[in-house]
Amino acid sequence: MVLLLDLVLVVVFCVIGRLSHAEGIFGDLPGLLNTIWPFVVALLIAHLVLLVRRVRIERMLPGLVVWAITVVFGLLLRAVSGQGTALPFIIVATLTLALFLLGWRAALAFARRMRASARLE
């Protein structure tokens, strides 16, 4: 479930990026897949690394690892494949993926704390 949520959010990030540059989504499926694959591969690598370590991926600290690997390897794969890695894109990708990949984990951590404190009262 965690992988699926992260995967959806990475795809949403890529779709938003294409839309913001007036690039096609369904009319240009090869272009869309070309945009998506570096970050999806990087995300899968991140999850695989944490799976091998048997870490609870929905937690914040592992989420930081997922985010960092996804950003770094995603950008490296984009560069190697000849796609753009201009500084503004790097900044936007880093911040947006932080919001997406860490945001839901932060909300989950907050909800868990609230539930735990409610049980203590």
C-alpha positions in Angstrom: 0.0 0.0 0.0 2.8 2.4 0.8 4.6 1.7 -2.5 1.3 2.3 -4.4 0.7 5.6 -2.6 4.3 6.8 -3.3 4.0 5.6 -6.9 0.8 7.5 -7.5 2.3 10.6 -6.0 5.4 10.4 -8.2 3.2 10.0 -11.3 1.1 12.9 -10.2 4.2 15.0 -9.8 5.3 14.1 -13.4 1.8 14.8 -14.8 1.6 18.2 -13.1 5.0 19.0 -14.5 4.0 18.1 -18.1 0.7 20.1 -17.7 2.6 23.1 -16.4 4.7 23.1 -19.6 1.6 22.5 -21.9 2.9 19.0 -22.8 0.5 16.3 -23.6 -0.5 13.5 -21.3 -2.8 11.0 -23.0 -2.2 12.5 -26.5 1.6 12.0 -26.0 1.8 8.7 -24.0 5.5 8.1 -25.1 6.4 11.6 -23.8 4.5 11.0 -20.6 6.3 7.7 -20.0 9.6 9.3 -20.9 9.0 11.9 -18.2 7.8 9.3 -15.6 10.3 6.5 -15.9 13.3 8.0 -14.2 11.5 8.9 -11.0 9.5 5.6 -10.9 12.7 3.6 -11.3 14.3 5.7 -8.5 11.3 5.2 -6.3 11.4 1.5 -6.8 15.1 1.4 -6.0 14.4 3.4 -2.7 11.6 1.0 -1.7 13.8 -2.0 -2.6 16.7 -0.7 -0.4 14.3 -0.3 2.5 12.6 -3.6 1.9 15.9 -5.4 2.1 16.6 -3.5 5.4 13.1 -4.5 6.6 12.2 -1.0 7.6 8.6 0.3 8.1 8.6 2.5 5.0 5.6 4.6 6.1 7.6 6.2 9.0 9.2 9.6 8.6 12.9 8.6 8.7 12.5 5.9 6.1 10.4 8.4 4.2 13.4 10.8 4.1 15.4 8.0 2.6 12.7 7.3 0.0 12.5 11.0 -0.9 16.3 11.5 -1.1 16.9 8.4 -3.3 13.9 9.2 -5.5 15.2 12.8 -6.1 18.9 12.0 -6.5 18.5 8.9 -8.7 15.5 10.3 -10.6 17.6 13.4 -11.5 20.6 11.3 -12.4 18.5 9.0 -14.6 17.0 12.1 -16.3 20.5 13.5 -16.9 21.8 10.2 -18.3 18.8 9.8 -20.6 19.3 13.3 -22.0 16.4 14.9 -20.3 16.5 18.4 -18.6 18.0 18.9 -15.2 18.1 22.7 -15.1 18.5 24.2 -11.6 14.9 25.4 -11.4 13.7 21.9 -12.2 15.9 20.4 -9.6 14.6 22.8 -7.0 10.9 22.2 -8.0 11.4 18.4 -8.1 13.1 18.3 -4.8 10.5 20.5 -3.0 7.4 18.9 -4.7 8.6 15.4 -4.1 9.3 16.3 -0.4 5.8 17.6 -0.1 4.3 14.5 -1.7 6.5 11.8 -0.3 7.0 13.2 3.2 3.6 15.1 3.5 1.4 12.0 3.9 3.9 10.4 6.3 3.9 13.6 8.4 0.1 13.5 8.5 0.1 9.9 9.4 2.7 10.5 12.2 0.5 13.4 13.5 -2.6 11.3 13.5 -0.8 8.5 15.4 0.4 10.9 18.0 -3.1 12.4 18.4 -4.6 9.0 18.7 -2.0 7.9 21.3 -2.5 11.1 23.3 -6.3 10.6 23.3 -5.8 7.1 24.7 -3.7 8.5 27.5 -6.3 11.0 28.6 
